[in-house]
Amino acid sequence: MKHILLFGAGKSATVLINYLQHLSKEKSWSVTIADANITLLNDKVKETAYVNKVHIEIEDASTRQKLIEKSDVVISMMPPQLHFLIAMDCIIFKKHLLTASYLDDKIKALAPQIKDNNLLFL
């Protein structure tokens, strides 16, 4: 079973959360949605056999890394300045990363590591 990890449950993630929840059973995807705002998680995420929610402070490296290590694909809907934390862990654990944001200079500097690990960062 593929495991998709989504960081962020804010306004810009609403449609994506609904999409992942809808397709998770059909595609047999395990989906974890992680956010620091427990109210958003409770309002937007319906836990099922395929979808769960996790309260996380993104700066908590230990928890963040445990989640990333268990995933196949990581999606970050976090503010752009936080993508680097997630990107570094994705390289360590060799996980693909998707964001809805531009790539800043810090992420661009990771290009050799991303290429060497045959990862997809979009």
DSSP file (Angstrom, degrees, kcal/mol; ACC not computed):
  #  RESIDUE AA STRUCTURE BP1 BP2  ACC     N-H-->O    O-->H-N    N-H-->O    O-->H-N    TCO  KAPPA ALPHA  PHI   PSI    X-CA   Y-CA   Z-CA
    1    1 A M              0   0    0      0, 0.0     2,-0.2     0, 0.0    28,-0.2   0.000 360.0 360.0 360.0 129.2    0.0    0.0    0.0
    2    2 A K        -     0   0    0     26,-0.5    28,-3.4    25,-0.3     2,-0.5  -0.498 360.0-147.6 -72.8 142.0    1.4    3.4   -1.0
    3    3 A H  E     -a   30   0A   0     26,-0.2    69,-3.3    -2,-0.2    70,-1.6  -0.959  10.6-167.6-119.2 119.3    1.6    5.9    1.8
    4    4 A I  E     -ab  31  73A   0     26,-3.1    28,-2.7    -2,-0.5     2,-0.5  -0.895   4.4-160.2-105.6 130.4    1.2    9.6    1.1
    5    5 A L  E     -ab  32  74A   0     68,-2.6    70,-3.3    -2,-0.5     2,-0.5  -0.955   4.8-168.0-113.2 123.6    2.1   12.2    3.8
    6    6 A L  E     -ab  33  75A   0     26,-3.2    28,-3.2    -2,-0.5     2,-0.6  -0.954   5.6-159.8-114.0 119.3    0.6   15.7    3.5
    7    7 A F  E     +ab  34  76A   0     68,-3.1    70,-3.2    -2,-0.5    28,-0.2  -0.882  62.8  36.7 -95.1 119.9    2.0   18.4    5.7
    8    8 A G        -     0   0    0     26,-3.4    27,-0.1    -2,-0.6    26,-0.1   0.276  45.0-165.9 112.0 127.1   -0.4   21.3    6.1
    9    9 A A        +     0   0    0     24,-0.1    26,-0.1    68,-0.1    -1,-0.1   0.048  48.9 126.1-126.6  23.4   -4.2   21.5    6.4
   10   10 A G  S >> S-     0   0    0     67,-0.2     3,-1.6     3,-0.1     4,-0.6   0.076  80.6 -74.2 -73.0-171.4   -4.7   25.2    5.8
   11   11 A K  G >4 S+     0   0    0      1,-0.3     3,-1.2     2,-0.2     4,-0.4   0.869 130.0  54.1 -54.3 -43.0   -7.0   26.9    3.2
   12   12 A S  G 34 S+     0   0    0      1,-0.2     4,-0.3    65,-0.1    -1,-0.3   0.647 107.4  52.4 -71.7 -12.1   -4.8   26.0    0.3
   13   13 A A  G <> S+     0   0    0     -3,-1.6     4,-2.9     1,-0.1    -1,-0.2   0.516  81.0  94.4 -97.4  -6.5   -4.8   22.3    1.2
   14   14 A T  H <X S+     0   0    0     -3,-1.2     4,-2.3    -4,-0.6     5,-0.2   0.908  87.4  43.3 -56.7 -50.4   -8.6   21.9    1.4
   15   15 A V  H  > S+     0   0    0     -4,-0.4     4,-2.4     1,-0.2    -1,-0.2   0.908 115.3  50.1 -64.4 -41.4   -9.2   20.6   -2.1
   16   16 A L  H  > S+     0   0    0     -4,-0.3     4,-2.8     2,-0.2     5,-0.2   0.908 109.4  51.3 -63.6 -42.5   -6.2   18.3   -1.9
   17   17 A I  H  X S+     0   0    0     -4,-2.9     4,-2.5     1,-0.2     5,-0.2   0.940 111.5  47.3 -59.4 -47.3   -7.3   16.9    1.4
   18   18 A N  H  X S+     0   0    0     -4,-2.3     4,-2.2    -5,-0.2    -2,-0.2   0.903 112.6  50.0 -61.2 -41.2  -10.8   16.2   -0.1
   19   19 A Y  H  X S+     0   0    0     -4,-2.4     4,-2.4     2,-0.2    -2,-0.2   0.934 112.3  46.1 -62.6 -48.1   -9.2   14.6   -3.2
   20   20 A L  H  X S+     0   0    0     -4,-2.8     4,-1.6     1,-0.2    -2,-0.2   0.886 112.7  50.4 -64.8 -39.0   -6.9   12.4   -1.2
   21   21 A Q  H  X S+     0   0    0     -4,-2.5     4,-0.6    -5,-0.2    -1,-0.2   0.905 112.2  48.3 -64.4 -40.4   -9.7   11.3    1.2
   22   22 A H  H  X S+     0   0    0     -4,-2.2     4,-0.6    -5,-0.2     3,-0.3   0.915 119.1  36.8 -66.8 -44.0  -11.9   10.5   -1.8
   23   23 A L  H  X S+     0   0    0     -4,-2.4     4,-2.8     1,-0.2     5,-0.3   0.629  93.8  86.6 -86.5 -13.4   -9.4    8.4   -3.7
   24   24 A S  H  X>S+     0   0    0     -4,-1.6     5,-2.3     1,-0.2     4,-0.8   0.897  94.8  40.1 -58.9 -43.9   -7.6    6.7   -0.8
   25   25 A K  H ><5S+     0   0    0     -4,-0.6     3,-0.5    -3,-0.3    -1,-0.2   0.944 116.5  49.7 -70.0 -46.6  -10.0    3.8   -0.6
   26   26 A E  H 3<5S+     0   0    0     -4,-0.6    -2,-0.2     1,-0.2    -1,-0.2   0.883 122.0  33.7 -58.7 -40.9  -10.3    3.4   -4.3
   27   27 A K  H 3<5S-     0   0    0     -4,-2.8   -25,-0.3     2,-0.1    -1,-0.2   0.461 106.7-122.4 -95.0  -3.2   -6.6    3.4   -4.8
   28   28 A S  T <<5 +     0   0    0     -4,-0.8   -26,-0.5    -3,-0.5     2,-0.4   0.922  55.5 160.3  56.9  46.3   -5.7    1.7   -1.5
   29   29 A W      < -     0   0    0     -5,-2.3     2,-0.6    -6,-0.3    -1,-0.2  -0.806  38.9-140.6 -96.0 137.4   -3.6    4.6   -0.5
   30   30 A S  E     -a    3   0A   0    -28,-3.4   -26,-3.1    -2,-0.4     2,-0.4  -0.886  26.7-167.7 -91.4 126.5   -2.7    5.2    3.1
   31   31 A V  E     -ac   4  51A   0     19,-3.3    21,-2.6    -2,-0.6     2,-0.5  -0.967  13.2-170.8-123.5 129.6   -2.8    9.0    3.7
   32   32 A T  E     -ac   5  52A   0    -28,-2.7   -26,-3.2    -2,-0.4     2,-0.5  -0.982   5.3-163.7-117.7 128.4   -1.5   10.9    6.7
   33   33 A I  E     -ac   6  53A   0     19,-2.4    21,-2.5    -2,-0.5     2,-0.4  -0.957  11.7-170.7-113.8 121.9   -2.4   14.6    7.1
   34   34 A A  E     +ac   7  54A   0    -28,-3.2   -26,-3.4    -2,-0.5     2,-0.3  -0.923  15.2 148.7-120.2 135.2   -0.2   16.4    9.6
   35   35 A D  E     - c   0  55A   0     19,-2.0    21,-1.8    -2,-0.4    22,-0.0  -0.986  48.0-128.2-158.0 157.8   -0.7   19.9   10.9
   36   36 A A  S    S+     0   0    0     -2,-0.3     2,-1.0    19,-0.2     3,-0.1   0.680  93.1  79.9 -80.7 -19.6    0.0   22.0   14.0
   37   37 A N     >  -     0   0    0      1,-0.2     4,-2.0    19,-0.1     5,-0.1  -0.776  58.7-173.3 -96.2 101.2   -3.6   23.2   14.1
   38   38 A I  H  > S+     0   0    0     -2,-1.0     4,-2.6     1,-0.2     5,-0.2   0.814  83.8  59.0 -64.3 -30.9   -5.7   20.5   15.7
   39   39 A T  H  > S+     0   0    0      2,-0.2     4,-2.3     1,-0.2    -1,-0.2   0.932 106.2  47.5 -64.3 -45.3   -8.9   22.4   15.0
   40   40 A L  H  > S+     0   0    0      2,-0.2     4,-2.6     1,-0.2     5,-0.3   0.932 112.0  50.4 -59.5 -46.0   -8.2   22.4   11.2
   41   41 A L  H  X S+     0   0    0     -4,-2.0     4,-2.5     1,-0.2    -2,-0.2   0.936 112.2  46.3 -58.2 -47.3   -7.4   18.7   11.3
   42   42 A N  H  < S+     0   0    0     -4,-2.6    -1,-0.2     1,-0.2    -2,-0.2   0.860 115.8  46.2 -65.3 -35.2  -10.6   17.9   13.1
   43   43 A D  H  < S+     0   0    0     -4,-2.3    -1,-0.2    -5,-0.2    -2,-0.2   0.855 124.6  28.8 -74.0 -35.4  -12.7   20.1   10.8
   44   44 A K  H  < S+     0   0    0     -4,-2.6     2,-0.6    -5,-0.2    -2,-0.2   0.708 105.9  71.2-102.6 -23.4  -11.1   18.9    7.5
   45   45 A V     <  -     0   0    0     -4,-2.5     2,-0.8    -5,-0.3    -1,-0.1  -0.862  53.4-165.1-110.5 121.6  -10.0   15.3    8.0
   46   46 A K        -     0   0    0     -2,-0.6     2,-0.2     6,-0.1     5,-0.1  -0.890  25.4-135.9 -98.4 109.0  -12.3   12.4    8.3
   47   47 A E        +     0   0    0     -2,-0.8     2,-0.2     3,-0.1     5,-0.2  -0.443  37.1 157.5 -68.8 135.4  -10.3    9.5    9.7
   48   48 A T        -     0   0    0      3,-2.2    -1,-0.0    -2,-0.2   -27,-0.0  -0.714  62.1 -77.8-138.1-172.1  -10.9    6.2    8.0
   49   49 A A  S    S+     0   0    0     -2,-0.2     3,-0.1     1,-0.2    -2,-0.1   0.745 134.7  35.0 -64.3 -21.3   -9.1    2.9    7.5
   50   50 A Y  S    S+     0   0    0      1,-0.1   -19,-3.3   -20,-0.1     2,-0.4   0.616 115.3  55.6-107.4 -17.7   -7.1    4.7    4.8
   51   51 A V  E     +c   31   0A   0    -21,-0.2    -3,-2.2    -5,-0.1     2,-0.3  -0.963  55.9 168.2-126.2 130.7   -6.8    8.3    6.2
   52   52 A N  E     -c   32   0A   0    -21,-2.6   -19,-2.4    -2,-0.4     2,-0.4  -0.931  21.5-137.4-134.6 165.4   -5.4    9.5    9.5
   53   53 A K  E     -c   33   0A   0     -2,-0.3     2,-0.4   -21,-0.2   -19,-0.2  -0.918  11.8-164.4-123.7 148.7   -4.4   12.8   11.0
   54   54 A V  E     -c   34   0A   0    -21,-2.5   -19,-2.0    -2,-0.4     2,-0.5  -0.996  17.2-137.5-135.7 129.1   -1.4   13.7   13.1
   55   55 A H  E     +c   35   0A   0     -2,-0.4     2,-0.3   -21,-0.2   -19,-0.2  -0.757  40.2 163.4 -82.4 126.1   -0.9   16.8   15.2
   56   56 A I        -     0   0    0    -21,-1.8     2,-0.7    -2,-0.5   -19,-0.1  -1.000  43.5-140.0-147.3 141.7    2.7   18.0   14.7
   57   57 A E    >   -     0   0    0     -2,-0.3     3,-2.8     1,-0.1     7,-0.2  -0.934  28.8-140.7 -93.5 117.9    4.9   21.0   15.2
   58   58 A I  T 3  S+     0   0    0     -2,-0.7    -1,-0.1     1,-0.3     6,-0.1   0.739  98.4  61.7 -59.1 -25.4    6.9   21.0   12.0
   59   59 A E  T 3  S+     0   0    0      1,-0.1     2,-1.5     5,-0.0    -1,-0.3   0.608  75.9 101.5 -75.8 -10.6   10.0   22.0   13.8
   60   60 A D    <>  -     0   0    0     -3,-2.8     4,-2.6     1,-0.2     5,-0.2  -0.597  57.0-172.0 -75.5  92.2    9.9   18.8   15.9
   61   61 A A  H  > S+     0   0    0     -2,-1.5     4,-2.9     1,-0.2     5,-0.2   0.864  76.1  54.3 -59.4 -41.1   12.5   17.0   13.9
   62   62 A S  H  > S+     0   0    0      2,-0.2     4,-2.0     1,-0.2    -1,-0.2   0.943 114.1  39.3 -62.0 -49.8   12.0   13.6   15.5
   63   63 A T  H  > S+     0   0    0      2,-0.2     4,-2.0     1,-0.2    -1,-0.2   0.919 116.7  51.3 -66.7 -43.4    8.3   13.4   14.8
   64   64 A R  H  X S+     0   0    0     -4,-2.6     4,-2.4    -7,-0.2    -2,-0.2   0.922 111.2  47.8 -59.5 -45.5    8.6   14.9   11.4
   65   65 A Q  H  X S+     0   0    0     -4,-2.9     4,-2.8    -5,-0.2    -1,-0.2   0.875 108.3  54.1 -67.2 -37.7   11.4   12.4   10.4
   66   66 A K  H  X S+     0   0    0     -4,-2.0     4,-1.2    -5,-0.2    -1,-0.2   0.912 111.3  46.5 -61.3 -41.6    9.4    9.4   11.7
   67   67 A L  H  < S+     0   0    0     -4,-2.0     4,-0.4     2,-0.2     3,-0.3   0.930 114.5  46.2 -66.1 -45.4    6.4   10.5    9.5
   68   68 A I  H >< S+     0   0    0     -4,-2.4     3,-1.5     1,-0.2    -2,-0.2   0.906 107.5  57.3 -65.0 -41.9    8.6   11.0    6.5
   69   69 A E  H 3< S+     0   0    0     -4,-2.8    -1,-0.2     1,-0.3    -2,-0.2   0.841 107.3  48.9 -59.2 -33.8   10.5    7.8    6.9
   70   70 A K  T 3< S+     0   0    0     -4,-1.2    -1,-0.3    -3,-0.3    -2,-0.2   0.508 100.9  85.8 -84.1  -4.9    7.2    5.8    6.8
   71   71 A S    <   -     0   0    0     -3,-1.5   -67,-0.2    -4,-0.4     3,-0.1  -0.488  58.3-157.5 -98.4 165.1    5.9    7.5    3.6
   72   72 A D  S    S+     0   0    0    -69,-3.3    24,-1.1     1,-0.4     2,-0.4   0.728  87.4  19.9-101.1 -38.8    6.4    6.9   -0.1
   73   73 A V  E     -bd   4  96A   0    -70,-1.6   -68,-2.6    22,-0.2     2,-0.4  -0.997  69.2-154.8-134.8 137.2    5.6   10.5   -1.2
   74   74 A V  E     -bd   5  97A   0     22,-2.6    24,-2.6    -2,-0.4     2,-0.5  -0.940   5.5-166.9-114.3 134.2    5.6   13.7    0.8
   75   75 A I  E     -bd   6  98A   0    -70,-3.3   -68,-3.1    -2,-0.4     2,-0.6  -0.983   6.4-158.5-118.7 128.9    3.5   16.7   -0.1
   76   76 A S  E     +bd   7  99A   0     22,-3.0    24,-0.9    -2,-0.5    25,-0.2  -0.931  24.7 165.1-112.5 118.4    4.2   20.0    1.6
   77   77 A M        +     0   0    0    -70,-3.2   -67,-0.2    -2,-0.6   -65,-0.1  -0.023  46.6 120.7-110.1  24.9    1.5   22.6    1.8
   78   78 A M  S    S-     0   0    0      1,-0.2    22,-0.2   -71,-0.1     5,-0.1  -0.343  80.1 -74.1 -79.9 165.9    3.5   24.5    4.4
   79   79 A P    >>  -     0   0    0      0, 0.0     3,-2.4     0, 0.0     4,-0.5  -0.329  51.9-108.4 -57.8 147.0    4.7   28.1    4.0
   80   80 A P  G >4 S+     0   0    0      0, 0.0     3,-1.3     0, 0.0     4,-0.5   0.800 115.7  62.6 -51.1 -36.5    7.7   28.2    1.6
   81   81 A Q  G 34 S+     0   0    0      1,-0.3     4,-0.2     2,-0.1     3,-0.2   0.678 102.6  52.2 -67.6 -14.6   10.3   28.9    4.3
   82   82 A L  G <> S+     0   0    0     -3,-2.4     4,-1.3     1,-0.2     3,-0.4   0.545  84.7  84.9 -96.5  -8.7    9.5   25.5    6.0
   83   83 A H  H <X S+     0   0    0     -3,-1.3     4,-3.3    -4,-0.5     5,-0.2   0.844  81.2  63.7 -61.0 -32.9    9.9   23.4    2.8
   84   84 A F  H  > S+     0   0    0     -4,-0.5     4,-2.5     1,-0.2    -1,-0.2   0.900  99.2  52.1 -62.0 -41.2   13.7   23.2    3.5
   85   85 A L  H  > S+     0   0    0     -3,-0.4     4,-1.5    -4,-0.2    -1,-0.2   0.932 115.5  41.9 -57.6 -45.7   13.2   21.3    6.7
   86   86 A I  H  X S+     0   0    0     -4,-1.3     4,-2.3     1,-0.2    -2,-0.2   0.902 112.2  54.5 -69.1 -42.2   11.0   18.8    5.0
   87   87 A A  H  X S+     0   0    0     -4,-3.3     4,-2.0     1,-0.2    -2,-0.2   0.899 105.3  52.9 -60.9 -42.3   13.3   18.6    1.9
   88   88 A M  H  X S+     0   0    0     -4,-2.5     4,-2.2     1,-0.2    -1,-0.2   0.915 111.3  46.4 -61.0 -42.9   16.3   17.7    3.9
   89   89 A D  H  X S+     0   0    0     -4,-1.5     4,-2.6     1,-0.2    -1,-0.2   0.874 108.3  56.2 -67.7 -36.4   14.5   14.8    5.6
   90   90 A C  H  X>S+     0   0    0     -4,-2.3     5,-2.8     1,-0.2     4,-0.5   0.878 108.8  47.6 -63.1 -36.7   13.2   13.7    2.2
   91   91 A I  H ><5S+     0   0    0     -4,-2.0     3,-0.7     3,-0.2    -2,-0.2   0.931 110.9  50.9 -67.7 -45.4   16.7   13.4    1.0
   92   92 A I  H 3<5S+     0   0    0     -4,-2.2    -2,-0.2     1,-0.2    -1,-0.2   0.918 121.1  33.6 -57.2 -44.7   17.9   11.6    4.1
   93   93 A F  H 3<5S-     0   0    0     -4,-2.6    -1,-0.2    -5,-0.1    -2,-0.2   0.357 110.3-119.7 -97.6   5.7   15.1    9.0    3.7
   94   94 A K  T <<5 +     0   0    0     -3,-0.7     2,-0.4    -4,-0.5    -3,-0.2   0.951  58.3 152.8  56.7  56.9   15.0    9.1   -0.1
   95   95 A K      < -     0   0    0     -5,-2.8    -1,-0.2    -8,-0.1   -22,-0.2  -0.919  46.8-115.2-118.5 142.7   11.4   10.2   -0.5
   96   96 A H  E     -d   73   0A   0    -24,-1.1   -22,-2.6    -2,-0.4     2,-0.4  -0.458  31.0-152.5 -72.2 147.8    9.8   12.2   -3.3
   97   97 A L  E     -de  74 121A   0     23,-2.3    25,-2.3   -24,-0.2     2,-0.4  -0.989  13.0-174.0-131.3 130.2    8.6   15.7   -2.4
   98   98 A L  E     +d   75   0A   0    -24,-2.6   -22,-3.0    -2,-0.4     2,-0.3  -0.968   9.8 173.7-119.3 137.0    5.8   17.7   -4.0
   99   99 A T  E     -d   76   0A   0     -2,-0.4   -22,-0.2   -24,-0.2     4,-0.0  -0.933  36.0-138.8-135.6 162.3    5.0   21.3   -3.1
  100  100 A A  S    S+     0   0    0    -24,-0.9     2,-0.2    -2,-0.3   -23,-0.1   0.068  80.8  83.8-102.4  22.2    2.7   24.0   -4.4
  101  101 A S  S    S-     0   0    0    -25,-0.2    -2,-0.2     1,-0.1     2,-0.1  -0.715  84.7 -92.4-123.6 167.9    5.4   26.6   -4.0
  102  102 A Y        -     0   0    0     -2,-0.2     2,-0.6     1,-0.1    -1,-0.1  -0.327  44.1-107.1 -71.4 161.6    8.4   28.0   -5.8
  103  103 A L        -     0   0    0     -2,-0.1    -1,-0.1     4,-0.1     2,-0.1  -0.845  35.7-153.5 -93.3 120.4   11.8   26.6   -5.2
  104  104 A D     >  -     0   0    0     -2,-0.6     4,-2.6   -24,-0.2     3,-0.3  -0.291  34.3 -92.3 -85.2 177.9   14.0   29.0   -3.2
  105  105 A D  H  > S+     0   0    0      1,-0.2     4,-1.9     2,-0.2     5,-0.1   0.833 124.2  56.6 -61.4 -34.1   17.8   29.1   -3.3
  106  106 A K  H  4 S+     0   0    0      2,-0.2     4,-0.4     1,-0.2    -1,-0.2   0.907 111.3  42.6 -65.7 -40.7   18.1   26.7   -0.4
  107  107 A I  H >4 S+     0   0    0     -3,-0.3     3,-1.6     1,-0.2    -2,-0.2   0.913 111.6  54.7 -71.2 -42.1   16.1   24.0   -2.2
  108  108 A K  H >< S+     0   0    0     -4,-2.6     3,-1.7     1,-0.3    -2,-0.2   0.850 100.1  61.5 -59.1 -33.9   17.9   24.7   -5.5
  109  109 A A  T 3< S+     0   0    0     -4,-1.9    -1,-0.3     1,-0.3     4,-0.2   0.695  96.0  61.8 -66.8 -17.3   21.2   24.1   -3.7
  110  110 A L  T X> S+     0   0    0     -3,-1.6     4,-2.5    -4,-0.4     3,-0.6   0.476  71.9 106.3 -84.5  -2.6   20.0   20.6   -2.9
  111  111 A A  H <> S+     0   0    0     -3,-1.7     4,-2.7     1,-0.3     5,-0.2   0.846  75.4  51.8 -49.9 -44.8   19.8   19.7   -6.7
  112  112 A P  H 3> S+     0   0    0      0, 0.0     4,-2.8     0, 0.0    -1,-0.3   0.918 112.9  45.3 -61.1 -40.8   22.9   17.5   -6.7
  113  113 A Q  H <> S+     0   0    0     -3,-0.6     4,-1.6    -4,-0.2    -2,-0.2   0.893 112.7  51.0 -67.8 -39.5   21.6   15.4   -3.7
  114  114 A I  H  <>S+     0   0    0     -4,-2.5     5,-2.5     2,-0.2    -1,-0.2   0.936 114.6  43.7 -62.1 -46.4   18.2   15.2   -5.2
  115  115 A K  H ><5S+     0   0    0     -4,-2.7     3,-1.8    -5,-0.2    -2,-0.2   0.928 110.7  53.9 -65.3 -46.4   19.6   14.0   -8.5
  116  116 A D  H 3<5S+     0   0    0     -4,-2.8    -1,-0.2     1,-0.3    -2,-0.2   0.804 111.8  45.7 -59.1 -30.5   22.1   11.6   -6.9
  117  117 A N  T 3<5S-     0   0    0     -4,-1.6    -1,-0.3    -5,-0.2    -2,-0.2   0.342 110.3-123.1 -94.8   4.9   19.3    9.9   -5.0
  118  118 A N  T < 5 +     0   0    0     -3,-1.8     2,-0.3     1,-0.2    -3,-0.2   0.907  57.5 156.8  54.5  46.7   17.0    9.8   -8.1
  119  119 A L      < -     0   0    0     -5,-2.5     2,-0.6    -6,-0.1    -1,-0.2  -0.694  42.7-131.9-104.5 155.4   14.3   11.7   -6.4
  120  120 A L        +     0   0    0     -2,-0.3   -23,-2.3   -22,-0.0     2,-0.5  -0.936  24.4 177.3-106.3 117.7   11.5   13.8   -7.8
  121  121 A F  B      e   97   0A   0     -2,-0.6   -23,-0.2   -25,-0.2   -25,-0.0  -0.978 360.0 360.0-119.2 115.1   11.1   17.2   -6.2
  122  122 A L              0   0    0    -25,-2.3   -24,-0.2    -2,-0.5    -1,-0.1   0.337 360.0 360.0-119.9 360.0    8.4   19.4   -7.7
